[in-house]
C-alpha cells in the first residue's frame, strides 16, 4: 500500500486556505470560514481516500501574520563565520523562545510544512503583490519542501493574476494553479493534482487515483441529479385529481394540488442539495425565491411563466385554472359521450385501463385536474438552474445560490419529452396519487429516458 502524500496548506491570513480545503474535501463543516482575519489558529487535518485507502492528507494551518519581522529575525541567527542553509536556520529558530512566543503562529506553519511532503501556498489573487508576501515565500522556502502556489478567487472580476504570475516567476516559482474555492473550475482539482504529481513524482499513482475517482464521482453525481429531476417531472405529469363540477370544490381542489406540487418540488430541491453535500439553506434565487426553505409561490404565477418565455397552455377548459398552472379537463376530449365510449372500446383493454376512469368521471359529472404543461416546463427549468449552479459551486461558498438565466429553448418552446406525454395517461406512476406503483418497469424506463434528455450544462 502506497504512503499517503502529506500536503500542508499555507499562506497569509484570510486568503482562503480553509475555503480551499472545504472545496477539496467537499465538507462544508471543515474548519471555519469567515471574512474575519486569522480564523484558523491551529493545524487541522483531513484525509482523502479511495476504496478505504488514504491517498492524500491535507493540513490546514494558521495564517502567516508577520513574515517581514520573522525573516529579519532569521537573518540574525547565523553566528560569526556561519552560513546556515534554510532547514538548519529554521531548526535553530524552533529551539529558541521566539518560536513559542512572538512567532508562535508562524512556527506552527513551518513545523507542519517540514513534516509534510509538499505545500500549497494559497494566494488571494484579488490582493496586490506586497513585500510581506515575498517574505513569506522566502521563509517557507527554508523548509526545503516543494511549494505550489494556488491563485485563489480568480473568478472575481478584480483579480490580479498577471501581477502574481510575474512576481512568482521572479522568485523562481513558475508552476502554479488557478483555482477558486467558491466557484471552482470543473477541471480545477485535476489540474491541481497533476501539478502536484510533477513536483512530487513518487506520489503520481496516488494522485492519479484521486483524479480518476473525482471524475467518476462527478459523472455519477450528475447522473443521479438528472434522475431526481426526471422523477419530479414524471410525478407531476402523471398527477391527476377528480373533482365535482362545482365552483367551490374545484377551487379547493386546485389549491390542494398546487400545494402538493410545491412540496414535491421542495423534496427534489432538498435531495439535490444533499446529493451535492450542501446545506438546505444554500439555495436561493432572486426571481424564484426560497421562503423558509421552500420555493416561493412564483411556481404558479402566470407572470413568472411569461417572463421565462414559456407559453401558457391553451387547451384547458377553464382559463383561470390554466393561468394558475392547473388544467381543468372535461373528460379530456370533445367527443360526445356515446362517441367517446365507442372510441375507448375500440382501442382495446390498454386504452380502457388508461382512460376508463376518465370516461366514468365524465359520465358522473366529474372534472379532472392535472398540472399544466407550462408548469412542467417551469419545474424543469428551475431544477436545471439549480443543478447548473451546484455543479459550479464550491463548498467554501457562504452566500446562497444565485441562479442565472438558463438558455434552453427545448423546455421553453419545444415539444415536451415523450416520457411526460406517456406519463400523462399513467396516474399510477405518480407518488402524488393514491395507489401509486412506482416500481413498474415501464415507469423506470421512462424516468431513465427523460433523465437523458435533461441537460444542466
N, C-alpha and C positions, 0 to 999 in steps of 0.2 A: 504494500500500500504506500502510495506516494505521500510525502510530507506536505502538509498544507502550507501555502505561501502566506507568510505573515506580512501584513501591509499596514503601516502607520499613516493615518490621515492627519496632516499637519498644516499649519498656516496661521495667519494673523487672526485676531479676534473678529468674530462676526462676518466671516467670508463665506459661510455655508458649508462647513465641514460636516456638521451633524445632518444638515439637509442632504448632502451627497450620500451619506450613509443610509439615511432613510430611503432614498430612492434606490440605491443598490440592493438593499435588503428587502425592499417592499414592505417596510414596517413603519407605519405612521406613528407608532408609540416609542420608537427608539430615541433615547435622549430627550432633549428639549430644544424646540426650535422657536425662536422669537427674534424680534428686532433689537432686543437688549444686548449690549456687548458682554462678552465673557460669560455666555450662558453655560458652557461646559467648563467645570472646574476640576475634573478628574478624568482619568482614562477609562473609557467604556469599550467593550468588545462585542463583536458579532461574528458569526461563523456562517459561511455559505457552503452547503453540502449538496451532493448529488448521489442518490441511492444510498444514503447513510454515510457516505464518505466525505469528510471535511476536506474541501479543496482550497478555501481561502478564509483567512482570519483577518478581520478588519478592526482597527483600533482607533477610536475617536479620541482626540487629545485636546487639552485646553489650548486656547489661543495664545500665540506669542504676543507679548504686550510691550516689551522694551528691549528689542533686539539691538538697537543702537548702543544702549548702555552696556548690554551684555557683551557685544563684540569688542567694545573698548576694554572691558574688564578682562576678556580672554587674551587680548593682545598683550596684557601686562603680566601674564602668568609665566612667561619664559624667564628663567633665571639667567644670570650673566653667562654667556658662552653657549647657551642652549638655543636650539631652533626646533621646537616640538612640532610634530605633524598634528593634524586635526584631532584624530582619536586620542592621542596622548594628552593634548591640551584639554580636551573635554574630561578625560579621566582625572586630571588634576583639579579641574573645576568641581567635579562631583564630590571630591574628597573634602572640599572646603565648606565653610559655614554659609557662604553666599548662596550655595545651591539649595540650602534649606530655609533661607530667609528671603533676601531681596529678590532672587531669581528662582523662587520655588516653582512657579508655573512653567518657566522655560525649561527647568531641569526635568520636570515630568515629561515634557515633549521629547527632549533629547534622549532620555533613558528609553522611552518607548521606540523611538526610531532606531536606536542602536540595537534594541532587542528584536527588531523586525528585519525582514529580508529586503524591503524597499519601502519607499514612502510616496504618498500623493501630496503634493504641495498645492493646496486649493487657493485659488485667486478669485476675488470678486472683480470680474472684468469691467465692471462699471467704475471702479476706483482708478484714479490717476496713478501712474508709476511713481512712487515716492522712495526716498532713501531708506526708510525703515524696511521696506520690502526687500531691497537689495541686501541689506544687512542680515535679514532673516535667512535669505538663501545662502549667504556666506557662512552663517553659523550652522545651518543644517548640513551644509556640505562637509563640515568637520566630522560628521558621524560616519563618513565613509560608506554610505548606503546609496544605491541608485534612487534618484528622485525624479518623479514625473509630474510636471506642472499640469494642473487641471484648471482651465479657464471656465469658471462658473458664471451663471447668469448671462450667457451670451445671447439668449433670446431677447434680452432687453434692448430697446431701441438706442439707449445711450451707452452701450458698451464701448470699451477702448481696446479692442482685440489687437489692432495693428500696433499700438504703442507697446502692449505687453509682449507681443511676439519679438519686436525689436529689442526690448530690454532683456528678455530671457536669452536671446541669441548672443548679446554682448557678454552674458555670464556663462556662455558655453552650453546653454540648455536649448537645444534645437528641436528635441522631441517634446511635443505637448499634446493635450487632448482638449477639444472643445466639448463642453458639457453644459447642461442646465438642469439643476436638481428640481426645479419647479416645472419646467416644460422640456423634459429630456428628448433629444432626437431619437428616432426609432432605432438607429444603429449606434447610439451613444455608448452603451455598455460594451458592445462588440469592439468598437474602436479603442475603448479604454483597456480592455483585456488584451487585445492584440498588441498595443503599445507596451504594456507590461511584459508580455512574453518576449519582446525584442530586448528589453532591458534585463530580464531575468530568465535566461534560456532554459534553465533547469525546470522551471515551472510551466513551460509551454503546454505539456499534456493536461495538467490540471485546469489551466486557463481555457484551453480549447474545449474541454468538457463543460465548463461553465457557459461558454458561448453557445455550444450546441443545445444544452439544457434550457438556456434562456430562450432560444428561438423556438424550441419545441413547446415550451410553456406559453409563449406568446401566441402561437398558432392555435393551441388547444383552448386557450382562454377566449380568443376571438371567436372560435367556432362555437363554444358554449354560449357566449353572449348572443350571437345571432340566433341560436336556438331558443334562448329565453324570449327574445323579441318575437320570433315566429310563434311560439306558444301563446303569447299575449294576443297576437293578431288572430290566430285561429279561434281562441276562446271568445273574442269579441265578435268575430264574423259569424260564428255559429250560435251566438246567444239569441234567444227568442223568448218573448213573453206574449201570452194571450190575455186579452182584456176585453171586458164587455164594452159594447158601443155606447158608453155613457161618459159625458164630459169629465166629471169629477174623478171617476175611476181611471180614465185614460191619463189625466193629469198626474194622479198619484203614482200610477204605474211607470210613467215616463221618468218621474223623479227618482223612483227606486232603481230603475235601470241605469240612469246616469250615475248614481252613487256607486252602484256595483262596478261599473266600468272604471270609474275613477280609482276605486280601491284596488281593482285588478291591475291597473297601470302602476299604482304605487308599489304593489308587490313586485312588479317587474323592475322598477327603479331600484328598490332595495336589494333585489337579487343581483343586479348588475354591479352595484356598489360593493356588495360582499365578494363577488367574483374577482373584482379588481383590488380587493383589500383596502377599500376606502370606507370612511365613516358615513353614516346615514345623513349627516348634516352637510356633506361635501357637495351636494348637487343643488344648483340654483340657476335660474335663467331670468333675464330681465323681462322678456315678453311672455315667458311661461313660468311664472313664479312658483316657488315652493312655500307653502304656508303650513307651519307646524309639521314639516316633514312630508306634506302632501303636495302634489302638483295642484296648481290653482284652478279656479273654475273656468279658465280660458279654454279648456278642452271642449266645452260645449258652447262657446261664444262664437256666433256666426262671423263677427268681425275679425276674430283671430284667424279663423279658417280662410277668410278672404285675403287677409294680409299675407298669408303664406302662399297665396297663389293657388289655392285649392278651390275647385268649383263645387258649389253646393249641389247635392243630388236633386234631380227634378222629378223623380218617379214616385214620390211619396203621395199618399192620399191626402195628407194634411200638411200644408206648407209650414205651419207653425211648428209642427213636430219635427219636420226636416231641418228647420232652422235651429232647433235645439239639439240636432245631431241624432235624432231617432226617426226611423222610418215607421210610418203608421200605415199598415197594409190591410186591404180588404181582400183576404184570400190570396193576394199576390198576383192575381190575373184578372183580366177584364172580361173573360168569357162569362156567359150566363151559367147558372148553376147546373143545368142539365148538360150543356156542352162541356163544362169543366169536369163533371163526373165521368162523361164518356171518354174524355182525353186521358184522365187518370187511369181508368180501367184499361184503355188501350195500351198504356205504357207498361203494363205488367206489374209484378209484385214489387220490384225495386222502387218504381215510381210511387206506388201506393204507400210503401213504407216512408218515403221521403215527404210526400205531400198529403197523405191521408188525414193527418191531424189538422192540416190547414183547411182541407175541404170540410171536415167535420166542424171546425170552428166557424167557417163561413156560414154553414147551414144553421148554426146556433146563434148567429148574430155576434160572433166574436171578431175582434181585430187582433192583429199581431204587431208587436213592437220588435224591431231589430235595430242594430247600430248602423247608422248611415255610412255610406261609402266615404263621405268627406271626413268623418271622424276616424275611420280606419286609416285613411291617408295621414291624418294629423298624428295619430298614435305612432305610425311607422316613422314619420319624420322626427317626432320628439325623441323616440328611443334611439334612432340613429344619430341624432345630435349628441345625445348623452354618451353613446358608445364612442363616437369620434373624440369627444372631449376626454374620456377616460383613457383612451389609447395614448393620448399625448400628455397625460398628467403625471407629474412626479409625486412621490409620496411625501415630499417636503412641502408641498403647496399648503398654505394656510388659508387662502381665500377660497370661497365656494366656487364651484364650477360655473363658468360663464359660457353660454353657448352662442356660437356664431352661426350665421345662416348656412344651411347645407344645400348645395345645389344638386337637386335630384329631380329631374323632370318626370321620371317614371312615376314616383309617388305623388307628384303634384298634378300631373295631367294624363299620364298614360293609363292603359287598362290595369285594373288591379290584377295581381298574380292569380293564376288559375287555382292555386290551392285555396285562396279565400273564396272564390266563386263556388268551389266544391263544398267548402265548409258551410256556406250559407244554407245548404239543404241538409246538413247533418247536425241537428241540435244536440245529439248525444256526444258530440265532440267538444262541447264547451263545459268547463268546470263551473260556469255560472248558471248552468241549467240543472234542474233536478234529474237524477238518474244518469248522470254523465258517465260515459265509458271512454276513458282517456287512454286505455291500453290497446285499443283497436289497432291492428297492423296498418290499415289504410290511413288512419289518422297520423300515426307516426311517420308514415311515408310522406304525407302531405306536409307535415311540420319540417321534415328534412328538406323537402323540395323548396319550401318557402324560405328556409334559412339560407339556402344557397343563393337566393335572389336578393337577399338583404346585403347592402354594401354600405359600410360606415367610413370607408377610407377615401 
